[in-house]
């Protein structure tokens, strides 16, 4: 690979790193061609972009990016694949599901909306992360619940209040 080609790859990777809030680094070494194809299909279905990258080029892209990747560049050893996704937990779910049939891919680390996770032991907690849409839905549900209770109390209370007013007016009369 020529110097120009390397700088072009670094530029592309830097742009991808800047454009994505959810970045996973995984080790897929040892997977044969058929299994790798199945992994790519699973990623595609889940809306996850998967690419194999050279560690040195990815490290340079991380350094030139405006994001702080903390200790993630330290995990760039051996075979590295990078996964991008709109949803924070989608790549973790793909990896977890895929590992039911195979011992790979291994999670090296992840950058999820400015939080850094290092190591394969983080996979379960990453898979359980809620997406932005799920969190918004829960918050809306929590906010609606008290309002519904107040409205229902007011509706049921209106008949009680009306009954009290009627009873009191009858007594005075």
HELIX and SHEET records of a PDB file:
HELIX    1   1 UNK A    3  UNK A   19  1                                  17    
HELIX    2   2 UNK A   33  UNK A   45  1                                  13    
HELIX    3   3 UNK A   55  UNK A   64  1                                  10    
HELIX    4   4 UNK A   72  UNK A   75  5                                   4    
HELIX    5   5 UNK A   90  UNK A   98  1                                   9    
HELIX    6   6 UNK A  120  UNK A  122  5                                   3    
HELIX    7   7 UNK A  123  UNK A  127  1                                   5    
HELIX    8   8 UNK A  132  UNK A  172  1                                  41    
SHEET    1   A 5 UNK A  48  UNK A  53  0                                        
SHEET    2   A 5 UNK A  80  UNK A  85 -1                                        
SHEET    3   A 5 UNK A  22  UNK A  27 -1                                        
SHEET    4   A 5 UNK A 106  UNK A 112 -1                                        
SHEET    5   A 5 UNK A 115  UNK A 118 -1                                        
END                                                                             
